[in-house]
């Protein structure tokens, strides 16, 4: 009824290969984009930007990066936070060495550093798989955080040992530092996330995406049909780390404003793995759904008692929060082990044939 | 079913509700939020301090009806020492807040540039970072009553028995958390080592190896230092003390910073840790203020402490001191501006012009609990000094007269690092249009 596809005929190859062949999907996307670009900024408070919208976008982007590697190319990685750190530190060094550089350029350049580091740590993937590869990426995680601590040049010999973000502008509009308006920062992050997401939807549908999926599903078979495994795996590491690096730089420059080395430690890697798994491996949309569940839900739950007029201690609420989010994760994984994206796909399928059961 | 097709709208509605709820959080009274960490890996250190802070504020409300007759709206926002939560809590509380208490170096660094724009004073007692003392750079930041560099100086002063030149030829190990907090004293200690010709050996303890320090203590055994100075926190303290006991390090030569002096860390080893010392800006004892808290808060069941014995711990009493500093600043501002409902900018003035004299401490029932404290425009720390406490096997006892830092030596370093900070965060507003008096 809502999702009736009858009557939507594809008469050209282009329309059949469109990103959204079904009209309702397109409408839904437009609604979501309109909400993100127009409706939210009309109502959102500073708190909503800083605690909900911006972090969800940044975590979605990081998870998208991980999903390219783990979900599409099948290479398990536990080093995401380390690669985010490489992006953040690279962006910090670039902007301090070349203070005149536009932050957008610096941001996209810093991705190349994390891509290079990602490829270097991806080399073991040519010989090892699965859990063994997870251990190799875990090693990169430990090594990178150690490097951020020890290599004082990275943080410009700062007494606090942390990287701090100075005020930067794009054509007169302040985008980083304390004077940047949260709305401007939100639009900036949203713009970058939209561009990268659009690029990734296309990339994963194209030649590279199909190569990655072939490697994921059975690497020997992929090799037999002529896929260069080395190129496929390393390109996945490169693209994944590039996106993850940008997410790390966005996190420090457009959200937090300062970062200590241990921000990029293993808990954040796990958090991003959770987002990718709960959202759905091998999907783009899942990253956003996963980030809403893991990043935004706890924040909203924390506000609930106040909205309902209950007075619960903040610490007690935190305990309740951990329990609620934990059980929700387990519940979602029992209901749909393939993640929220698959859950949505099932709902959509049901809606298409509704009101008929089959 | 419609629910699912309108996913976007549902999300929008949710965000709207959130936006509205945060706008409707206003409450009467003096709004003092505290970004607590009663959960997470460091809850053991945080909880007693937070209890002390909370109970003092509740006691003022019960006994005096607040400060100057205006009730205190003391709000806790739980961060679990997580910097992401720190952003969330700061944004959530800042609307009505007169002050922000970030309680973690990481959160402090994130929040500090924002407080200049939001015009909210930041109170980081005993932590933050030492250059915050320079009020002309950090107009909105305060870290009374002593900074880490003061602490490092006072510890060495105690070891040297008041005569720094006696340190010549000695070997001192700095066992520190490998984290910005733990590395904080290194610049000053290096400078002192050069001046007085002693050998400084920094031994870092990684965040992941806090509880297993056998490698570090093996190195300490090999180095045979005259003294071990510890900049530890959370689980690292108990780990170090246990390991020191195990390797039979002479406890009387082992001295910790004030965050390494929690009763809970030492109770596990008890008498074996006899002689361990910790520098502290609050001395233990039975002060009249504790009676008031017992009467107005604890006996009414409004406190969150587990048993009344918790009130005798160093950290709980330190929490009281921290809240007292804030309350006295509010009172200073009220008296000066002749206004009961002060705003954040007036509280900033109150902190800057805070003068807690010995007589005032006696009035508050805190005589001898903390040294008199006086802040100024170019002195946002006060540098009031501290005492050395010693673990006698059962509890901490005061083991020295008041130690004070050598300001002539430390101040140039503070100014230098403050200028560095301003440069890194350019354009840094500095004092701006804020009048000094």
Interface residues (C-beta under 8 A of the other chain):
Chain A: X2 X3 X24 X28 X31 X32 X34 X35 X39 X40 X43 X44 X45 X46 X47 X48 X50 X51 X52 X53 X55 X146 X149 X156 X158 X159 X160 X161 X162 X164 X165 X166 X167 X177 X178 X179 X255 X256 X257 X258 X259 X260 X262 X263 X265 X292 X299 X300 X302 X303 X306 X307 X313 X314 X315 X317 X318 X319 X322 X344 X347 X351 X354
Chain B: X1 X2 X4 X5 X6 X7 X8 X9 X11 X12 X14 X15 X16 X17 X18 X19 X21 X22 X23 X25 X36 X38 X39 X75 X76 X77 X78 X80 X83 X84 X87 X88 X91 X92 X105 X106 X109 X110 X112 X113 X114 X116 X117 X129 X131 X178 X179 X180 X183 X184 X187 X206 X207 X304 X417 X420 X421 X424 X425 X426 X427
